[in-house]
């Protein structure tokens, strides 16, 4: 049986997760979707879509989709659903997990890798994060959960953008890109999103595509004169923080906050020594794993003509051989790290020392 794709839908309270979900469930796409809700709270999918509110924690919906709440823990719920599908008691093509507004998506994502039974039946496709444009600034300033949700995202949807000025929206987008440069962003109105932007995004696939927003790099790229790597946030950007302008002409950023969730990009043209890199990354993950939200890279490794693709969530890290480097293609290693107060200098120094 092929793996069941799973999507994690996250976002702070009131960001419009349920609106987006309803939209996806009612669209005529011919897919049967199982929705796992972290709680049947105030905001749950309303009863117009539900056929019956029974004591059973799995509910059939009028559109053929099913909805269930996490009674004990996610693993048990996922196994239960897969077993019912196998026995033909339930029919669904994919799963969407809607987390509570205060949830950290990390442990939810890890479930798909740590539990063998779940890993044999499901494929984690992506983490979608909704950000409420009107309240985002305050939420990001005061709640680490909201910042973590941004850091984990494979795709960010900005809701309620019509309620804020273009300038505020621009400032928010700039801020989000600093926290997570690899997640595409788009404004959405009342959950109206094309399905291709919600499903089959392959955010957790070990594929050779490392998406980092190119405009983001252009805006903040400074050559520091290193020949083998450059840190693509100019130093004015997060060193020591966004709190003051360093007097660069034209670089007075219009945001004054120092988010603990930050990203940085590392590049190197010299190849990595595989043993040194493995030792270094292993050590880093041991120490900083809980603060490392998402990290991903396409690496140029000594001893192979193939790209090496790696990625991780917290302490879980995986790598795989990707396609061959093309003829004439410059062999550059590119890595992006997204985390909470990560020690950038230690990471850069260790990565530099792992090069051939």
Secondary structure, 3 states (H helix, E strand, C coil): CCCEEEEEEEECCCCCHHHHHHHHHHCCCCCCEEEEECCCCCCCCCCCCECCCCCCCEEEECCCCEEEECCCCHHHHHHHHHHHHHCCCCCCCEEEEECCCCCCHHHHHHHHHHCHHHHHHEEEEEEEEEEECCCHHHHHHHCHHHHHHHHHCCEEEEECHHHCCHHHHHHHHHHHHHHCCCCEEEEECCCCCCHHHCCCCCCCCCCCCCCCCHHHHHHHCCCCCCCCCCCCCCHHHHCCCCCCCCCCCCCCCCCCCCCCEEEEEEEECCCECHHHHHHHHHHHHHHHHHHEEEEEEEECECCCCEEEEEEEECCEEEEEEEEECCCCCCCCEEEEEEEECCCHHHHHHHHHHCEC
